[in-house]
Amino acid sequence: MFGDFNIYLDLPCPNTRSFMDVLQTYALHQHVSFPTHVHSHWLDLFITRSTCTNIKAIFPTDGLSDHLCVIIDLWLQVGSRSRKKIITFRPINKININTLHEDLANSDLLIKPKSTLCELVNQYNETLSKLLDKHAPKQTKSVQVRPPSPWMSNDIIVAKRRRRYLERIWRRTRSPIDRSRYTKQLHICNHMMSKAKSDYYTHFITTNSENPRQMWKSVNKILHRQTLKALPEHSSLDTLCSSFSKYFTDKIARIRSNFVMNNNDYDFPEPPLSEKNTTEFHTCNY
């Protein structure tokens, strides 16, 4: 649990003592121990259970408003990741302009230009292609492909690109004017995304109000709820499968041993056992 609580934890006032008593009663712990407001008060808090061991570090960053941004570094077990793809790009921003100018000035395009138009165009393309391959060779890297949010629109994407552009300018210049432009665009993006989310989920709830199954299915997907696998602790899946198989084999043997046999009973042969080892479990729908 985190947010702006509007309680001055740095001051020994009655509200602070009452709040800390509530946290202690429910075995909770508050981790922020530095000022998060321009007036040096502890207002923005991060609260977890006292037994939580996932927190690596907590620290403040630059404040774009009267409150600082609190960064929380957590130890988390990463589950399944999104699929990846290989992209190709050129590091254009790392080109040395002076070196490029020298190579271009010493190229045949400027020293020995062709006389005809077609030859000149081909020479132009070949020269610039060679210079581009020399100063910004193609590189590849693997990136994660994440599905777009259902409420994302083209207007929001354009606004986010504008926000990122203004942020880079402000971080380079540290000018108050650039910061004002960036914060203004930041508020515009936040408002657009908040409205888009609200409209999407409102329409979704209204549409599925008479279909509870579909609604809860989508709610679980939105909240990333997953059914945990109810398997006992084991060191190896092969060993666990073998223990399951042995349990049911021994159970059938015990049941058969309790039957009273007489001379009129038929002697049924033992059923053949499969020689194939079980190494994994499959979901059974019922």
Sequence and secondary structure as in RCSB ss.txt:
>XXXX:A:sequence
MFGDFNIYLDLPCPNTRSFMDVLQTYALHQHVSFPTHVHSHWLDLFITRSTCTNIKAIFPTDGLSDHLCVIIDLW
LQVGSRSRKKIITFRPINKININTLHEDLANSDLLIKPKSTLCELVNQYNETLSKLLDKHAPKQTKSVQVRPPSP
WMSNDIIVAKRRRRYLERIWRRTRSPIDRSRYTKQLHICNHMMSKAKSDYYTHFITTNSENPRQMWKSVNKILHR
QTLKALPEHSSLDTLCSSFSKYFTDKIARIRSNFVMNNNDYDFPEPPLSEKNTTEFHTCNY
>XXXX:A:secstr
 EEE    TTS  HHHHHHHHHHHHTTEEE   S  BTTS   EEEEEETT   EEEEEE   SSSB  EEEEE 
        EEEEEE  GGG  HHHHHHHHHTSHHHHS  SSHHHHHHHHHHHHHHHHHHHS  EEEEEE     T
T  HHHHHHHHHHHHHHHHHHHH  HHHHHHHHHHHHHHHHHHHHHHHHHHHHHHHHTTT HHHHHHHHHHHTT 
         S HHHHHHHHHHHHHHHHHHHHHTS   TTS          S          
